[in-house]
C-alpha cells in the first residue's frame, strides 16, 4: 500500500499493520489547525482508497483495540533495515525477556523474548512546532498546559489485547 501511494507523506511504520501519515509544514498564522486537518483528511482519504483496492480498511487510531497477542511476532515488524536494526538493538539492550505490566480496570502481564514487536503498538499523533528561541518558553508552557485536555479528548482505545486497561 505504501509503495502504491508513492508519496513521502505516506510511509511505513515499525508495525507491519501501521502506516505513518506526515503532512507538509503548516504556518502558524491564520487557521493552522484547519489547514492541518484538511491536509490530514486528504491524505487519509488517499490511504483509504488504496486500502479498499486490497479489501482493507484504515482506522486512524493509535492503539488498535483488535490487536491480539499472536499479532506480535518478529514478522509483525516492517521489513525495512531501520526497523530490523531497531528491533535487534532493543533486544540486545534488554538482554532478556520483555516484561509488560499494565494495571487498569483489568491487568495485563506479558513476558516474551519476541515482545520487541509490541513496540509497534506504540504509535502516536505528533505535532511539531518550529519557533524562535525567544518564544520557546511561552509556547512550551502552553503546549504542556493543553496536553491534558487534548489527551482526554483524543485518547487511545482503552482496550489492548482484550483487556480494558484505562
C-alpha positions in Angstrom: 0.0 0.0 0.0 2.8 2.4 0.9 4.6 1.7 -2.3 1.4 2.3 -4.3 1.0 5.6 -2.6 4.3 6.7 -4.0 4.5 9.9 -1.8 6.7 10.9 1.1 3.7 11.7 3.2 2.6 8.0 3.4 5.4 5.8 4.8 5.7 2.5 6.6 5.8 2.5 10.4 7.5 -0.1 12.6 4.5 -2.3 12.8 3.6 -4.0 9.5 0.0 -3.1 10.4 0.8 0.7 10.7 1.1 3.5 8.2 2.8 6.8 9.0 1.0 9.9 7.7 3.1 13.0 7.6 2.0 16.4 6.5 3.8 19.3 4.8 4.6 22.2 7.2 1.8 24.5 8.1 2.3 28.1 9.0 1.1 29.2 12.5 -0.7 32.3 11.2 -4.3 32.2 10.1 -6.0 28.9 10.8 -3.2 26.4 11.2 -5.3 23.6 12.7 -7.8 23.9 9.9 -5.0 23.7 7.3 -3.5 20.7 9.2 -7.0 19.0 9.3 -7.5 19.5 5.6 -4.1 18.1 4.8 -4.6 15.1 7.0 -8.1 14.4 5.7 -6.9 14.5 2.2 -4.1 12.0 2.9 -6.3 9.7 5.0 -8.8 9.6 2.0 -5.9 8.6 -0.3 -4.9 5.8 2.1 -8.5 4.6 2.4 -8.8 4.5 -1.4 -5.6 2.5 -1.6 -6.7 0.1 1.2 -10.1 -0.5 -0.4 -8.3 -1.9 -3.5 -7.0 -4.6 -1.3 -10.2 -5.2 0.6 -8.7 -3.4 3.6 -9.9 -0.7 5.9 -8.0 2.1 7.6 -8.6 3.2 11.2 -6.9 6.5 12.3 -6.2 5.4 15.8 -3.0 4.9 17.8 -3.6 1.6 19.5 -5.9 -0.8 17.7 -8.4 -2.4 20.1 -8.5 -5.5 17.9 -4.8 -6.4 18.4 -4.2 -9.9 19.8 -1.0 -11.3 21.4 -0.5 -13.5 18.3 -0.3 -10.3 16.2 3.1 -9.7 17.8 6.0 -11.7 16.5 9.2 -10.9 14.6 7.1 -10.9 11.4 4.9 -8.0 12.8 7.8 -5.6 12.2 8.0 -3.9 8.9 10.7 -5.5 6.8 13.0 -2.4 6.5 16.6 -2.2 7.6 15.9 0.7 10.1 13.2 -1.2 11.9 15.0 -4.5 11.9 18.1 -2.7 13.3 15.9 -1.1 16.0 14.4 -4.4 17.0 17.9 -6.0 17.2 19.2 -3.1 19.3 16.3 -3.1 21.7 16.6 -6.9 22.2 20.4 -6.6 22.7 19.9 -3.8 25.2 17.2 -5.7 27.1 19.4 -8.8 27.3 16.4 -10.9 28.3 12.6 -11.2 28.1 10.5 -8.1 27.7 8.1 -7.8 30.6 5.0 -5.7 30.1 2.7 -5.0 33.0 -0.2 -2.5 32.7 -2.7 -2.1 35.5 -6.2 -0.7 34.8 -9.7 -2.0 35.1 -8.1 -5.3 34.0 -4.5 -6.3 34.4 -2.1 -7.2 31.6 1.1 -9.1 32.3 3.1 -10.3 29.4 6.6 -11.6 29.0 8.3 -12.6 25.8 11.7 -12.6 24.2 10.0 -11.5 20.9 7.9 -8.7 22.5 10.0 -6.0 20.9 7.4 -6.2 18.2 4.9 -4.8 20.7 6.7 -1.5 20.4 4.8 -1.3 17.1 1.6 -0.8 19.1 3.1 2.5 20.5 2.0 4.8 17.7 1.2 8.5 18.2 -0.1 11.7 16.9 2.6 14.3 17.0 2.6 18.0 16.1 6.0 19.6 15.7 6.3 23.4 16.1 9.3 25.4 14.9 9.8 28.5 16.9 12.3 31.3 17.6 14.3 30.7 20.8 12.8 33.8 22.4 9.3 32.3 22.1 10.1 28.8 23.1 9.4 29.0 26.9 5.9 30.5 26.4 5.0 28.0 23.6 6.3 25.1 25.5 4.3 26.0 28.6 1.2 26.5 26.5 1.7 23.0 25.0 2.1 21.4 28.4 -1.0 23.2 29.7 -3.0 21.9 26.7 -1.7 18.3 26.8 -4.1 17.1 29.5 -7.3 18.3 27.9 -6.2 17.2 24.4 -5.3 13.7 25.7 -8.6 13.5 27.5 -10.5 14.3 24.3 -8.5 12.2 21.9 -7.2 9.2 24.0 -6.4 5.8 22.5 -8.6 2.9 22.8 -8.9 1.7 26.4 -8.7 -1.9 25.1 -5.5 -3.6 24.4 -5.1 -7.4 23.9 -8.7 -7.9 25.0 -8.1 -6.1 28.4 -9.7 -2.8 29.5 -6.6 -1.0 30.8 -7.6 2.6 31.1 
